[in-house]
Amino acid sequence: MIPHGVDLERFRFSPADRSGRIRLVSLSHAAPHKDQGLLVPLVADLVDRGADVELEATIADEDDPAFVAGLRELVRLAGLEDRIRFVGRVAAPRFLEGADAIILPSITELFGFPVIEAMASGVPVVASEIRSSVELLGELGWYFPPGDATVAADRVMAVLESPLAGLYQRLSAAREIASQYTWERNARSVAELVETVAGQHRTGR
């Protein structure tokens, strides 16, 4: 896999201070393979556990009108209109600032831009256990089986109940990893791939 990059200067390391309502975020366009429907039972489960949570998702109607309409209906049927908001397309750095956790329920991904961006921002990543997320985060993430809202809620509670000192240490380590994903590294990887393919073509392989 050719690693993509993140402009670290755009993302301020700003872990949540745990004051006020718990703010969860989900950073992605709306699409069935992103499995955003899981966000509804996840929030419902957390509320049932007594957590005062809200969730903002960067979902816009123009992403997939029929799919988004279905998501809105799920929110309405669950009575969570005051807990779940679709904020449309917004700038990732500002959106992530001070979030208590990011929820990434995708069933499949190629490269997890939101994972790297959250790592750069000091936001705990609660993600489905798919290869792209695990490769980026390793032991620094909180994982759940794809489609399992109950275990996802368990992982969110684990984040919220983590002692702050240990949590900040973990988030700092994640930002250090994110700092290695530069566009310079991306360019070098692309150049190396081009040179390899060109070399094979010249030798007739």
Secondary structure, 3 states (H helix, E strand, C coil): CCCCCCCHHHCCCCCCCCCCCEEEEECCCCCHHHCHHHHHHHHHHHHHCCCCEEEEECCCHHHCHHHHHHHHHHHHHCCCCCCEEECCCCCHHHHHCCCCEEEECCCCCCCCHHHHHHHHHCCCEEEECCHHHHHHHHHHCEEECCCCHHHHHHHHHHHHCCCHHHHHHHHHHHHHHHCCCCHHHHHHHHHHHHHHHHHHHHCCC
